[in-house]
């Protein structure tokens, strides 16, 4: 945990948008234990921060994230240690989904293994055209089982399985076609495209976004009748919110809504 004192994770807040930037460029932003701890601490804090409307997950350097730190992992070749490490990583990925605000991955380079998993775990993703994605653990004899959880919830199963068993990279355009990311843009447009998406989210009522995000992921785990029942309950609660009442009234009066 020698890295704990370094600025592994940078945070910037501006007008409701929080940007978390992975800052281990020399190590391709690999998820060391210290990096996992820093990310988890920030996500835990963000969950309780009412000022945050959207989170952007970014990275410095040539890679978005190269997955787990293999050198660090090899230093403790014990199954109990690996179990604990993967449990911590899995908690992190679930924390991205548990946040009441949307999380956008801004991908400027390689996103491999748990790095690709992190992109899949985010609610939205924008990537530069030079970005590449892979779950390449199979190339070193390790099937990317935990990344597979997020990947198979983003991609059609045959697309995801192809990535998992071949370890091959896909480019940003392919990632967009397959559904791993929302859009691929030129490198010089990445900041603006991600910012525009975040700003559009911030222009919507916070309570509606929070209710909707929670509903979307909960209903995925339900049988169809239960999913519709849950969605109807959430929508009935949502329509009673002051923001929804104002939005509907503004629509009827043909004016812009005045959100609280």
VEXDOMAR-109528 format. One record per atom (N, C-alpha, C): residue in three letters; chain; y, z, x. Coordinates in pm, whole numbers, plus 50000, padded with zeros to 5 digits. Layout:
<rs>
 code unit    c2    c3    c1
  ALA    A     Y     Z     X
...
</rs>
This chain:
<rs>
 code unit    c2    c3    c1
  UNK    A 49880 50000 50082
  UNK    A 50000 50000 50000
  UNK    A 50126 50000 50086
  UNK    A 50114 49944 50207
  UNK    A 50226 49939 50299
  UNK    A 50344 49862 50240
  UNK    A 50317 49771 50150
  UNK    A 50422 49687 50094
  UNK    A 50508 49759 49992
  UNK    A 50471 49879 49952
  UNK    A 50536 49944 49839
  UNK    A 50687 49956 49858
  UNK    A 50734 49967 49981
  UNK    A 50876 49985 50005
  UNK    A 50952 49853 50008
  UNK    A 50882 49742 50007
  UNK    A 50948 49613 50014
  UNK    A 50989 49566 49875
  UNK    A 51076 49469 49873
  UNK    A 51121 49412 49745
  UNK    A 51023 49304 49701
  UNK    A 50906 49348 49657
  UNK    A 50802 49255 49616
  UNK    A 50835 49186 49485
  UNK    A 50912 49253 49402
  UNK    A 50943 49202 49270
  UNK    A 51091 49223 49244
  UNK    A 51163 49115 49223
  UNK    A 51307 49121 49199
  UNK    A 51334 49113 49050
  UNK    A 51433 49188 49004
  UNK    A 51469 49186 48861
  UNK    A 51615 49151 48846
  UNK    A 51640 49060 48753
  UNK    A 51779 49022 48720
  UNK    A 51794 49021 48569
  UNK    A 51899 49087 48519
  UNK    A 51925 49094 48375
  UNK    A 52057 49026 48345
  UNK    A 52058 48939 48244
  UNK    A 52180 48872 48204
  UNK    A 52170 48829 48058
  UNK    A 52257 48885 47975
  UNK    A 52270 48842 47836
  UNK    A 52137 48841 47761
  UNK    A 52063 48949 47776
  UNK    A 51938 48965 47703
  UNK    A 51817 48903 47768
  UNK    A 51835 48830 47878
  UNK    A 51723 48767 47948
  UNK    A 51695 48843 48077
  UNK    A 51574 48889 48093
  UNK    A 51530 48955 48216
  UNK    A 51442 48860 48295
  UNK    A 51478 48836 48420
  UNK    A 51398 48753 48508
  UNK    A 51330 48839 48612
  UNK    A 51199 48834 48616
  UNK    A 51119 48902 48718
  UNK    A 51070 48795 48816
  UNK    A 51102 48813 48944
  UNK    A 51069 48712 49045
  UNK    A 50973 48768 49148
  UNK    A 50853 48710 49156
  UNK    A 50757 48749 49258
  UNK    A 50815 48711 49394
  UNK    A 50808 48805 49489
  UNK    A 50879 48784 49615
  UNK    A 50792 48815 49736
  UNK    A 50676 48748 49741
  UNK    A 50592 48749 49861
  UNK    A 50571 48604 49905
  UNK    A 50676 48532 49935
  UNK    A 50661 48388 49959
  UNK    A 50568 48355 50075
  UNK    A 50566 48437 50179
  UNK    A 50480 48408 50294
  UNK    A 50333 48421 50259
  UNK    A 50303 48501 50156
  UNK    A 50164 48520 50111
  UNK    A 50138 48444 49981
  UNK    A 50219 48344 49952
  UNK    A 50206 48264 49830
  UNK    A 50207 48351 49705
  UNK    A 50282 48463 49714
  UNK    A 50297 48555 49601
  UNK    A 50164 48606 49547
  UNK    A 50068 48626 49637
  UNK    A 49938 48679 49598
  UNK    A 49955 48818 49536
  UNK    A 49867 48848 49441
  UNK    A 49875 48974 49368
  UNK    A 49809 49087 49446
  UNK    A 49882 49140 49542
  UNK    A 49835 49258 49614
  UNK    A 49835 49378 49519
  UNK    A 49777 49487 49562
  UNK    A 49779 49608 49480
  UNK    A 49922 49652 49453
  UNK    A 50008 49643 49555
  UNK    A 50147 49683 49538
  UNK    A 50219 49591 49440
  UNK    A 50189 49461 49446
  UNK    A 50252 49367 49353
  UNK    A 50206 49395 49209
  UNK    A 50076 49421 49191
  UNK    A 50026 49455 49058
  UNK    A 50096 49579 49003
  UNK    A 50113 49679 49089
  UNK    A 50178 49804 49047
  UNK    A 50324 49779 49010
  UNK    A 50393 49697 49089
  UNK    A 50534 49669 49062
  UNK    A 50550 49593 48931
  UNK    A 50465 49495 48909
  UNK    A 50470 49418 48784
  UNK    A 50439 49506 48663
  UNK    A 50336 49589 48675
  UNK    A 50299 49674 48563
  UNK    A 50411 49771 48529
  UNK    A 50474 49829 48631
  UNK    A 50583 49923 48608
  UNK    A 50699 49855 48534
  UNK    A 50730 49733 48574
  UNK    A 50839 49662 48508
  UNK    A 50804 49626 48364
  UNK    A 50681 49581 48339
  UNK    A 50642 49546 48203
  UNK    A 50641 49669 48113
  UNK    A 50596 49782 48167
  UNK    A 50598 49906 48089
  UNK    A 50740 49945 48052
  UNK    A 50833 49928 48147
  UNK    A 50973 49960 48121
  UNK    A 51035 49863 48021
  UNK    A 51003 49735 48035
  UNK    A 51060 49634 47946
  UNK    A 51015 49654 47801
  UNK    A 50894 49704 47783
  UNK    A 50842 49725 47647
  UNK    A 50928 49823 47569
  UNK    A 50998 49913 47642
  UNK    A 51079 50015 47578
  UNK    A 51229 49984 47582
  UNK    A 51266 49866 47629
  UNK    A 51407 49831 47647
  UNK    A 51456 49743 47531
  UNK    A 51537 49797 47441
  UNK    A 51582 49719 47325
  UNK    A 51684 49610 47359
  UNK    A 51738 49614 47481
  UNK    A 51838 49514 47520
  UNK    A 51774 49382 47562
  UNK    A 51646 49385 47593
  UNK    A 51578 49265 47642
  UNK    A 51533 49178 47526
  UNK    A 51568 49050 47530
  UNK    A 51532 48956 47423
  UNK    A 51428 48854 47468
  UNK    A 51421 48831 47599
  UNK    A 51328 48733 47653
  UNK    A 51305 48767 47801
  UNK    A 51184 48740 47850
  UNK    A 51151 48764 47991
  UNK    A 51108 48633 48055
  UNK    A 51162 48606 48173
  UNK    A 51120 48491 48253
  UNK    A 51045 48543 48374
  UNK    A 50925 48494 48395
  UNK    A 50845 48531 48512
  UNK    A 50851 48416 48611
  UNK    A 50914 48439 48726
  UNK    A 50939 48334 48824
  UNK    A 50883 48377 48959
  UNK    A 50905 48295 49061
  UNK    A 50854 48326 49195
  UNK    A 50939 48257 49301
  UNK    A 50947 48318 49417
  UNK    A 51013 48258 49532
  UNK    A 50911 48189 49622
  UNK    A 50953 48082 49687
  UNK    A 50866 48015 49783
  UNK    A 50796 47894 49727
  UNK    A 50694 47849 49800
  UNK    A 50624 47725 49765
  UNK    A 50520 47743 49656
  UNK    A 50481 47867 49628
  UNK    A 50377 47892 49529
  UNK    A 50429 47986 49421
  UNK    A 50385 47962 49299
  UNK    A 50412 48057 49192
  UNK    A 50329 48183 49216
  UNK    A 50198 48166 49227
  UNK    A 50110 48278 49258
  UNK    A 49972 48224 49293
  UNK    A 49920 48268 49406
  UNK    A 49790 48220 49454
  UNK    A 49675 48310 49411
  UNK    A 49698 48398 49314
  UNK    A 49591 48485 49268
  UNK    A 49584 48615 49345
  UNK    A 49467 48675 49349
  UNK    A 49450 48802 49419
  UNK    A 49461 48783 49570
  UNK    A 49497 48891 49637
  UNK    A 49509 48890 49783
  UNK    A 49369 48908 49844
  UNK    A 49307 48798 49886
  UNK    A 49169 48803 49934
  UNK    A 49154 48887 50061
  UNK    A 49254 48885 50149
  UNK    A 49246 48967 50270
  UNK    A 49243 49115 50235
  UNK    A 49325 49154 50141
  UNK    A 49328 49293 50097
  UNK    A 49196 49329 50028
  UNK    A 49144 49238 49948
  UNK    A 49018 49265 49878
  UNK    A 48902 49284 49974
  UNK    A 48897 49201 50079
  UNK    A 48786 49209 50174
  UNK    A 48789 49337 50256
  UNK    A 48901 49406 50260
  UNK    A 48912 49530 50338
  UNK    A 48834 49644 50274
  UNK    A 48801 49631 50144
  UNK    A 48726 49736 50074
  UNK    A 48612 49671 49996
  UNK    A 48503 49635 50063
  UNK    A 48393 49563 49996
  UNK    A 48303 49657 49915
  UNK    A 48359 49712 49807
  UNK    A 48285 49804 49722
  UNK    A 48301 49761 49577
  UNK    A 48192 49759 49502
  UNK    A 48197 49712 49365
  UNK    A 48291 49796 49279
  UNK    A 48290 49927 49300
  UNK    A 48377 50015 49220
  UNK    A 48524 49981 49244
  UNK    A 48558 49948 49368
  UNK    A 48695 49909 49399
  UNK    A 48731 49779 49328
  UNK    A 48641 49681 49333
  UNK    A 48668 49552 49268
  UNK    A 48680 49569 49117
  UNK    A 48595 49652 49058
  UNK    A 48603 49677 48915
  UNK    A 48739 49734 48878
  UNK    A 48784 49831 48956
  UNK    A 48915 49893 48931
  UNK    A 49028 49792 48947
  UNK    A 49018 49706 49047
  UNK    A 49121 49605 49073
  UNK    A 49130 49506 48957
  UNK    A 49015 49456 48913
  UNK    A 49016 49358 48805
  UNK    A 49057 49421 48672
  UNK    A 49024 49549 48653
  UNK    A 49070 49620 48534
  UNK    A 49223 49630 48533
  UNK    A 49282 49659 48650
  UNK    A 49428 49668 48659
  UNK    A 49492 49532 48630
  UNK    A 49433 49427 48683
  UNK    A 49486 49293 48659
  UNK    A 49474 49257 48511
  UNK    A 49362 49291 48450
  UNK    A 49342 49261 48309
  UNK    A 49443 49336 48223
  UNK    A 49473 49459 48260
  UNK    A 49575 49535 48186
  UNK    A 49711 49466 48197
  UNK    A 49741 49416 48316
  UNK    A 49868 49345 48337
  UNK    A 49879 49224 48246
  UNK    A 49772 49144 48240
  UNK    A 49774 49024 48157
  UNK    A 49791 49060 48009
  UNK    A 49727 49167 47966
  UNK    A 49741 49209 47827
  UNK    A 49880 49265 47800
  UNK    A 49943 49323 47902
  UNK    A 50078 49375 47886
  UNK    A 50178 49262 47860
  UNK    A 50154 49146 47921
  UNK    A 50241 49031 47894
  UNK    A 50237 48995 47746
  UNK    A 50118 49000 47686
  UNK    A 50103 48969 47545
  UNK    A 50156 49083 47457
  UNK    A 50150 49206 47505
  UNK    A 50190 49321 47425
  UNK    A 50342 49337 47416
  UNK    A 50417 49277 47509
  UNK    A 50562 49287 47502
  UNK    A 50612 49233 47368
  UNK    A 50710 49297 47307
  UNK    A 50760 49249 47178
  UNK    A 50854 49129 47189
  UNK    A 50876 49081 47311
  UNK    A 50962 48964 47332
  UNK    A 50881 48855 47401
  UNK    A 50919 48729 47382
  UNK    A 50848 48620 47449
  UNK    A 50864 48625 47601
  UNK    A 50757 48586 47671
  UNK    A 50758 48577 47817
  UNK    A 50736 48432 47856
  UNK    A 50826 48379 47939
  UNK    A 50818 48241 47984
  UNK    A 50781 48238 48131
  UNK    A 50674 48170 48167
  UNK    A 50641 48147 48307
  UNK    A 50722 48028 48357
  UNK    A 50795 48048 48467
  UNK    A 50870 47938 48530
  UNK    A 50798 47904 48660
  UNK    A 50725 47792 48659
  UNK    A 50631 47762 48766
  UNK    A 50686 47651 48856
  UNK    A 50706 47684 48983
  UNK    A 50765 47588 49074
  UNK    A 50667 47539 49181
  UNK    A 50546 47592 49185
  UNK    A 50452 47551 49289
  UNK    A 50309 47576 49245
  UNK    A 50224 47613 49339
  UNK    A 50084 47638 49307
  UNK    A 50067 47760 49217
  UNK    A 49977 47748 49122
  UNK    A 49936 47862 49040
  UNK    A 49784 47858 49034
  UNK    A 49720 47943 49114
  UNK    A 49575 47937 49126
  UNK    A 49511 48070 49089
  UNK    A 49386 48061 49041
  UNK    A 49306 48179 49007
  UNK    A 49386 48273 48916
  UNK    A 49408 48399 48958
  UNK    A 49482 48492 48873
  UNK    A 49626 48448 48853
  UNK    A 49678 48361 48941
  UNK    A 49810 48305 48920
  UNK    A 49812 48208 48804
  UNK    A 49708 48127 48793
  UNK    A 49692 48038 48678
  UNK    A 49667 48121 48551
  UNK    A 49591 48228 48566
  UNK    A 49566 48320 48454
  UNK    A 49699 48377 48403
  UNK    A 49790 48411 48493
  UNK    A 49918 48469 48453
  UNK    A 50001 48367 48374
  UNK    A 49996 48241 48415
  UNK    A 50065 48137 48339
  UNK    A 50006 48130 48198
  UNK    A 49874 48132 48189
  UNK    A 49807 48124 48059
  UNK    A 49836 48247 47974
  UNK    A 49855 48363 48037
  UNK    A 49880 48486 47963
  UNK    A 50022 48494 47910
  UNK    A 50115 48420 47970
  UNK    A 50252 48418 47920
  UNK    A 50258 48342 47788
  UNK    A 50357 48372 47708
  UNK    A 50368 48308 47576
  UNK    A 50408 48162 47587
  UNK    A 50488 48130 47687
  UNK    A 50540 47996 47707
  UNK    A 50541 47967 47856
  UNK    A 50547 47840 47893
  UNK    A 50553 47806 48035
  UNK    A 50625 47674 48055
  UNK    A 50712 47671 48155
  UNK    A 50781 47550 48197
  UNK    A 50752 47532 48345
  UNK    A 50719 47412 48387
  UNK    A 50682 47389 48527
  UNK    A 50754 47267 48582
  UNK    A 50779 47269 48712
  UNK    A 50832 47151 48777
  UNK    A 50719 47050 48794
  UNK    A 50754 46923 48807
  UNK    A 50655 46817 48815
  UNK    A 50563 46833 48936
  UNK    A 50608 46903 49038
  UNK    A 50525 46923 49156
  UNK    A 50430 47040 49147
  UNK    A 50436 47116 49039
  UNK    A 50347 47231 49023
  UNK    A 50203 47184 49005
  UNK    A 50110 47268 49051
  UNK    A 49967 47238 49034
  UNK    A 49894 47366 48994
  UNK    A 49787 47347 48919
  UNK    A 49717 47460 48859
  UNK    A 49567 47448 48885
  UNK    A 49503 47562 48914
  UNK    A 49358 47562 48935
  UNK    A 49304 47703 48918
  UNK    A 49178 47711 48877
  UNK    A 49103 47836 48883
  UNK    A 48991 47810 48984
  UNK    A 49025 47827 49109
  UNK    A 48945 47773 49219
  UNK    A 48852 47873 49285
  UNK    A 48829 47988 49220
  UNK    A 48739 48086 49279
  UNK    A 48600 48031 49305
  UNK    A 48556 47937 49222
  UNK    A 48422 47882 49239
  UNK    A 48404 47818 49376
  UNK    A 48513 47775 49437
  UNK    A 48506 47712 49570
  UNK    A 48467 47811 49679
  UNK    A 48484 47941 49652
  UNK    A 48440 48043 49748
  UNK    A 48325 48125 49690
  UNK    A 48261 48070 49586
  UNK    A 48144 48136 49528
  UNK    A 48174 48240 49424
  UNK    A 48299 48245 49375
  UNK    A 48337 48347 49277
  UNK    A 48388 48279 49151
  UNK    A 48310 48284 49045
  UNK    A 48353 48227 48917
  UNK    A 48472 48307 48865
  UNK    A 48579 48238 48825
  UNK    A 48702 48306 48780
  UNK    A 48684 48360 48639
  UNK    A 48609 48467 48626
  UNK    A 48574 48520 48494
  UNK    A 48694 48577 48419
  UNK    A 48773 48660 48486
  UNK    A 48889 48715 48414
  UNK    A 48994 48609 48386
  UNK    A 49025 48517 48477
  UNK    A 49114 48407 48439
  UNK    A 49059 48323 48323
  UNK    A 48927 48315 48312
  UNK    A 48867 48237 48204
  UNK    A 48905 48290 48067
  UNK    A 48928 48421 48057
  UNK    A 48965 48479 47927
  UNK    A 49095 48418 47877
  UNK    A 49196 48414 47964
  UNK    A 49325 48357 47924
  UNK    A 49317 48205 47913
  UNK    A 49246 48144 48006
  UNK    A 49241 47997 48009
  UNK    A 49175 47941 47883
  UNK    A 49065 48001 47840
  UNK    A 48993 47950 47722
  UNK    A 49067 47981 47592
  UNK    A 49171 48062 47599
  UNK    A 49256 48087 47482
  UNK    A 49378 47995 47482
  UNK    A 49391 47912 47584
  UNK    A 49501 47817 47593
  UNK    A 49453 47673 47580
  UNK    A 49341 47643 47641
  UNK    A 49291 47506 47652
  UNK    A 49169 47486 47564
  UNK    A 49141 47362 47524
  UNK    A 49012 47335 47463
  UNK    A 48900 47378 47558
  UNK    A 48791 47426 47505
  UNK    A 48688 47488 47587
  UNK    A 48634 47394 47694
  UNK    A 48619 47267 47664
  UNK    A 48565 47174 47764
  UNK    A 48664 47151 47877
  UNK    A 48794 47149 47847
  UNK    A 48894 47136 47952
  UNK    A 48893 47260 48041
  UNK    A 48891 47377 47978
  UNK    A 48889 47501 48055
  UNK    A 48764 47513 48140
  UNK    A 48650 47479 48082
  UNK    A 48524 47492 48156
  UNK    A 48520 47396 48273
  UNK    A 48575 47278 48255
  UNK    A 48582 47183 48366
  UNK    A 48661 47241 48483
  UNK    A 48774 47303 48454
  UNK    A 48854 47366 48559
  UNK    A 48776 47479 48626
  UNK    A 48705 47558 48546
  UNK    A 48635 47675 48598
  UNK    A 48517 47639 48687
  UNK    A 48445 47533 48653
  UNK    A 48323 47501 48730
  UNK    A 48348 47402 48844
  UNK    A 48463 47337 48844
  UNK    A 48492 47244 48954
  UNK    A 48594 47300 49052
  UNK    A 48681 47389 49007
  UNK    A 48787 47441 49093
  UNK    A 48895 47339 49123
  UNK    A 48891 47225 49056
  UNK    A 48988 47119 49084
  UNK    A 49127 47153 49030
  UNK    A 49228 47100 49100
  UNK    A 49366 47117 49057
  UNK    A 49401 47016 48948
  UNK    A 49488 47057 48858
  UNK    A 49551 46963 48766
  UNK    A 49701 46968 48792
  UNK    A 49768 46855 48769
  UNK    A 49912 46851 48792
  UNK    A 49986 46898 48667
  UNK    A 50119 46904 48678
  UNK    A 50198 46960 48570
  UNK    A 50191 46874 48444
  UNK    A 50191 46743 48459
  UNK    A 50183 46657 48342
  UNK    A 50051 46678 48267
  UNK    A 49941 46691 48342
  UNK    A 49811 46717 48280
  UNK    A 49810 46854 48214
  UNK    A 49869 46953 48281
  UNK    A 49876 47088 48224
  UNK    A 49951 47088 48092
  UNK    A 50055 47006 48083
  UNK    A 50130 46996 47958
  UNK    A 50047 46927 47850
  UNK    A 49976 46820 47888
  UNK    A 49892 46748 47792
  UNK    A 49779 46837 47739
  UNK    A 49724 46919 47826
  UNK    A 49612 47004 47787
  UNK    A 49655 47131 47715
  UNK    A 49782 47168 47725
  UNK    A 49832 47285 47654
  UNK    A 49848 47410 47737
  UNK    A 49833 47400 47869
  UNK    A 49851 47518 47954
  UNK    A 49998 47552 47969
  UNK    A 50085 47450 47970
  UNK    A 50229 47472 47978
  UNK    A 50296 47395 47863
  UNK    A 50421 47430 47836
  UNK    A 50494 47364 47728
  UNK    A 50558 47233 47772
  UNK    A 50610 47232 47895
  UNK    A 50675 47110 47942
  UNK    A 50676 47105 48094
  UNK    A 50676 46982 48145
  UNK    A 50690 46957 48288
  UNK    A 50823 46885 48309
  UNK    A 50903 46935 48400
  UNK    A 51036 46879 48423
  UNK    A 51056 46853 48572
  UNK    A 51157 46777 48605
  UNK    A 51190 46756 48745
  UNK    A 51226 46889 48809
  UNK    A 51203 46899 48939
  UNK    A 51228 47024 49010
  UNK    A 51372 47069 48994
  UNK    A 51467 46973 48996
  UNK    A 51607 47011 48984
  UNK    A 51648 47045 48841
  UNK    A 51555 47031 48748
  UNK    A 51583 47066 48609
  UNK    A 51511 47194 48564
  UNK    A 51430 47251 48653
  UNK    A 51346 47365 48614
  UNK    A 51428 47484 48568
  UNK    A 51528 47522 48645
  UNK    A 51610 47637 48607
  UNK    A 51677 47615 48472
  UNK    A 51738 47498 48454
  UNK    A 51811 47470 48331
  UNK    A 51718 47464 48210
  UNK    A 51601 47402 48227
  UNK    A 51507 47389 48115
  UNK    A 51454 47526 48072
  UNK    A 51423 47610 48170
  UNK    A 51373 47744 48138
  UNK    A 51482 47828 48073
  UNK    A 51602 47819 48127
  UNK    A 51716 47893 48072
  UNK    A 51744 47848 47927
  UNK    A 51738 47718 47902
  UNK    A 51766 47668 47768
  UNK    A 51664 47720 47667
  UNK    A 51537 47725 47707
  UNK    A 51433 47778 47619
  UNK    A 51457 47926 47591
  UNK    A 51491 48002 47696
  UNK    A 51518 48145 47679
  UNK    A 51639 48167 47588
  UNK    A 51743 48087 47606
  UNK    A 51864 48101 47525
  UNK    A 51835 48070 47377
  UNK    A 51753 47970 47355
  UNK    A 51718 47936 47216
  UNK    A 51645 48053 47150
  UNK    A 51555 48117 47225
  UNK    A 51484 48234 47172
  UNK    A 51583 48346 47142
  UNK    A 51677 48367 47232
  UNK    A 51775 48475 47215
  UNK    A 51867 48451 47095
  UNK    A 51875 48329 47048
  UNK    A 51961 48298 46933
  UNK    A 51895 48334 46801
  UNK    A 51767 48371 46805
  UNK    A 51694 48405 46682
  UNK    A 51692 48557 46665
  UNK    A 51666 48606 46543
  UNK    A 51663 48751 46519
  UNK    A 51550 48819 46597
  UNK    A 51585 48925 46667
  UNK    A 51488 48994 46753
  UNK    A 51371 49050 46674
  UNK    A 51398 49109 46558
  UNK    A 51291 49173 46481
  UNK    A 51191 49068 46433
  UNK    A 51240 48951 46396
  UNK    A 51150 48846 46349
  UNK    A 51061 48795 46461
  UNK    A 51119 48779 46580
  UNK    A 51041 48736 46697
  UNK    A 50935 48840 46730
  UNK    A 50973 48967 46729
  UNK    A 50878 49073 46764
  UNK    A 50763 49079 46664
  UNK    A 50797 49076 46535
  UNK    A 50691 49077 46434
  UNK    A 50601 48955 46448
  UNK    A 50662 48840 46471
  UNK    A 50585 48716 46478
  UNK    A 50494 48710 46598
  UNK    A 50543 48753 46713
  UNK    A 50459 48750 46833
  UNK    A 50336 48839 46815
  UNK    A 50357 48959 46764
  UNK    A 50244 49049 46744
  UNK    A 50143 48991 46646
  UNK    A 50193 48930 46537
  UNK    A 50105 48872 46437
  UNK    A 50023 48758 46493
  UNK    A 50087 48670 46571
  UNK    A 50017 48552 46623
  UNK    A 49894 48592 46702
  UNK    A 49907 48691 46791
  UNK    A 49795 48726 46876
  UNK    A 49692 48814 46804
  UNK    A 49736 48897 46710
  UNK    A 49638 48976 46635
  UNK    A 49551 48889 46546
  UNK    A 49612 48791 46479
  UNK    A 49535 48710 46385
  UNK    A 49433 48621 46455
  UNK    A 49457 48592 46585
  UNK    A 49360 48511 46658
  UNK    A 49223 48578 46666
  UNK    A 49222 48710 46658
  UNK    A 49097 48785 46672
  UNK    A 49029 48811 46538
  UNK    A 49088 48761 46430
  UNK    A 49038 48791 46297
  UNK    A 48965 48673 46235
  UNK    A 48881 48703 46136
  UNK    A 48824 48599 46053
  UNK    A 48936 48539 45968
  UNK    A 48918 48415 45923
  UNK    A 49024 48343 45854
  UNK    A 49083 48420 45735
  UNK    A 49001 48476 45643
  UNK    A 49061 48550 45531
  UNK    A 49143 48670 45578
  UNK    A 49093 48742 45678
  UNK    A 49166 48857 45731
  UNK    A 49295 48814 45799
  UNK    A 49291 48700 45867
  UNK    A 49410 48649 45934
  UNK    A 49520 48618 45833
  UNK    A 49483 48552 45723
  UNK    A 49582 48522 45621
  UNK    A 49635 48649 45554
  UNK    A 49548 48746 45529
  UNK    A 49591 48872 45469
  UNK    A 49690 48944 45560
  UNK    A 49659 48946 45689
  UNK    A 49749 49012 45784
  UNK    A 49882 48938 45792
  UNK    A 49877 48805 45798
  UNK    A 50000 48726 45807
  UNK    A 50087 48746 45684
  UNK    A 50025 48754 45566
  UNK    A 50102 48775 45443
  UNK    A 50171 48911 45444
  UNK    A 50101 49013 45494
  UNK    A 50160 49147 45502
  UNK    A 50279 49148 45597
  UNK    A 50262 49085 45714
  UNK    A 50371 49081 45813
  UNK    A 50490 49004 45756
  UNK    A 50463 48893 45689
  UNK    A 50571 48812 45635
  UNK    A 50646 48885 45524
  UNK    A 50573 48960 45441
  UNK    A 50636 49038 45334
  UNK    A 50728 49145 45392
  UNK    A 50683 49209 45501
  UNK    A 50768 49307 45569
  UNK    A 50889 49240 45633
  UNK    A 50865 49125 45695
  UNK    A 50970 49052 45765
  UNK    A 51082 49010 45669
  UNK    A 51045 48966 45550
  UNK    A 51146 48916 45457
  UNK    A 51237 49027 45405
  UNK    A 51192 49152 45420
  UNK    A 51275 49264 45380
  UNK    A 51373 49306 45489
  UNK    A 51357 49253 45610
  UNK    A 51451 49285 45717
  UNK    A 51589 49231 45685
  UNK    A 51691 49302 45732
  UNK    A 51829 49260 45706
  UNK    A 51856 49120 45762
  UNK    A 51797 49091 45879
  UNK    A 51820 48960 45941
  UNK    A 51766 48847 45852
  UNK    A 51645 48867 45797
  UNK    A 51587 48764 45711
  UNK    A 51668 48749 45583
  UNK    A 51711 48860 45526
  UNK    A 51794 48853 45406
  UNK    A 51922 48775 45432
  UNK    A 51985 48802 45547
  UNK    A 52107 48732 45585
  UNK    A 52079 48585 45610
  UNK    A 51968 48554 45678
  UNK    A 51936 48415 45707
  UNK    A 51913 48333 45582
  UNK    A 51841 48390 45486
  UNK    A 51814 48319 45361
  UNK    A 51944 48299 45282
  UNK    A 52026 48405 45278
  UNK    A 52153 48393 45206
  UNK    A 52244 48289 45270
  UNK    A 52246 48287 45403
  UNK    A 52328 48188 45474
  UNK    A 52279 48047 45444
  UNK    A 52148 48029 45438
  UNK    A 52092 47897 45407
  UNK    A 52135 47853 45267
  UNK    A 52129 47947 45170
  UNK    A 52166 47913 45032
  UNK    A 52315 47883 45021
  UNK    A 52395 47950 45105
  UNK    A 52540 47930 45101
  UNK    A 52586 47821 45198
  UNK    A 52490 47756 45266
  UNK    A 52519 47646 45358
  UNK    A 52618 47687 45465
  UNK    A 52588 47801 45532
  UNK    A 52671 47851 45641
  UNK    A 52580 47902 45752
  UNK    A 52637 47925 45869
  UNK    A 52561 47981 45980
  UNK    A 52534 48129 45955
  UNK    A 52413 48178 45986
  UNK    A 52386 48320 45967
  UNK    A 52461 48406 46067
  UNK    A 52493 48527 46025
  UNK    A 52559 48624 46112
  UNK    A 52458 48735 46143
  UNK    A 52385 48718 46252
  UNK    A 52282 48816 46285
  UNK    A 52345 48947 46330
  UNK    A 52273 49055 46304
  UNK    A 52319 49186 46350
  UNK    A 52305 49193 46502
</rs>
